[in-house]
Amino acid sequence: MVIKTVATNRKAYHNYHIEDSVEAGIVLTGTEIKSIRAGRVSLGDAYVRPEVGELWLLNAHIARYEAGSYLSHEPTRPRKLLLHRKQIDSLTSKVAEKGLTLVPLKLYIKDNIAKVEVALAKGKKLYDKRESITRRETEREIERTIKKQKFHRR
């Protein structure tokens, strides 16, 4: 089983508390999968919306394939996600009840099939974002001082 991560949504980890994630397939056209294999994907503004018993990936940017004809795909078109009915029902009910959001975390190729990791997420408040930034900066500072101490001991 070979897994190649093509794109990750770093904004999602900054803007949301990630609760639960699930793997989903995507309905793609031929030129889209070729662009994905070339790594020309952005999930920065992407989100997942439930509509009429289906899940749709919106605002995911898959660049046009250069070698494709004029009939190439639209870069930000809505793409249907493939999940089992029970998974779709449980995700849509959690989104409706608890006010959670569905966010794509990463897009990867698993055994030559494109997959998306979709997560239930709860939006962070501004003070939560500040707290995580300060925590990250203090961890970096600690790492720097440890490296300096190891270097000076030699």
URPEHU-V299128 format. One line per field, one symbol per residue. ss: DSSP state (a for helix, b for strand, c for the rest). burial: # if it has 9 or more other ideal C-beta (glycine too) atoms within 8 Angstrom, else .. Layout:
ss=???
burial=???
//
This chain:
ss=ccbbbbbbcaaaaaabbbbbbbbbbbcccaaaaaaaacccbbccccbbbbbccbbbbbccbbccccccccccccccccbbbbccaaaaaaaaaaaaaaccbbbbbbbbbbccbbbbbbbbbbbccaaaaaaaaaaaaaaaaaaaaaaaaaaaac
burial=.....##.#..###.#.#..##.###.#..######....#.#..###.#...#####.###.##..#....#.....###.#...##..##.##....##########....#########.#...##..#......................
//
